[in-house]
Amino acid sequence: MSEEIVLMKGNEAIAHAAIRYGTDGYFGYPITPQSEIMETLMAEAPWNTTGMVVLQAESEIASINMVYGGAGCGKAVMTSSSSPGMSLMLEGVSYLAGAELPCLLVNVMRGGPGLGTIQPSQADYFQTVKGGGHGDYNLITLAPASVQEMVDFVALGFDLAFKYQTPAMILTDGVIGQMMEKVKLPEFKRRRTEKEIREQCPWATLGKPADRKPNVITSLELDPYKMEINNLRFQAKFKKIEKDVCLHQEVNCEDADYILVAFGSAARICQKAMKIARAQGIKVGLIRPITLWPFPSKEIDKYSTKVKGMLTVEMNAGQMVEDVRLAVNGKVKVEHYGRLGGIVPTPSEVVDALQNKFDC
């Protein structure tokens, strides 16, 4: 079969990938700059082909609770939003984590705080990788840097969510969501049958057969000693995820004197900045965290005694820089460069910042 290669926006790619994965349901609410995800799903009308449910809820709060209901039945369900909408969903996300339910979340970030701007930002890093909602939990967080990765991370996010029974997040921004690139679309996967769901998700609430006790899904436990046991189980699971799942990309780090650390669209800008710096005789490498949680701390730390400095480039006031500093534990100077309010930094600005902060 010949490859199916098409030109599309990042948001559109998410929608097509969801249909082709065999997703059972999408529940969402429109907000710029991610509205094309639901618009594309509505235009494709997968309920006529795969049986996928696509529903615009009355609010973000309603949509995340619909996700909770679908996930409780073992279905592959998802939602998407942008920064202020995701803030509204966070109580539900915490419930999903507490009930150990798999689902896929997509946040196409915009500038804040508050309603802010519809322009791209990376200011939801703290909100996402530090939990976001209440309680002790983590979100598996994938940060695509291309439209192709928007496609690929739908399947990866769902697979990880079901493997570890926990929500997974694709954290991207308006640059990747709105840009157009060629993508290779995956082959269609059929949706799972109820029999397959029962076999793969024995915890699902699909109706009680005669040979087992009722399945009860809840995040509530009023006995503090039992709740502590639950939390210890959660933490053990998160430790296993940290051990098993950690993705990153290294470019020209072997001979580097300085390393740029960036994710998503900022990493694409840094690739060009790295080339400009090397043309000027400055040996610069790039580390791109692909999973923001688990964070590639060990992979970053291994360069802490080999380089003269690290610069994080982020479209925020300085968030990921804290995790990079924790990773190197004071063994090398780590600085931050960022633009705010929806302004995207240029490669030349990144090179200037590197030279100014490290006198190189």
Buried (B, 14 or more C-beta within 10 A) or exposed (E): EEEEEEEBBBBBBBBBBBBBBBBBBBBBBBBBBBBBBBBBBBEBEBBEEBEBBBBBBEEBBBBBBBBBBBBBBBBBBBBBBBBBBBBBBBBBBBBBBBBBBBBBBBBBBBBBEEEBBBBBBBBBBBBBBEBBBEEEBBBBBBBBBBBBBBBBBBBBBBBBBBBBBBBBBBBBBBBBBBBEBEBEBBEEBEBBEEEEBBEEBEEBBBEEEEEEEEBEBEBEBEEEEEBEEBBEEBEEBBEEBBEEBBBBBBBBBEEBBBBBBBBBBBBBBBBBBBBBBBEEEBBBBBBBBBBBBBBBBEBBBBBBEBBBBBBBBBBBEEBBBBBBBBBBEEEBBBBBBBBBEBBBBEBEBBBBBBBEBBEB
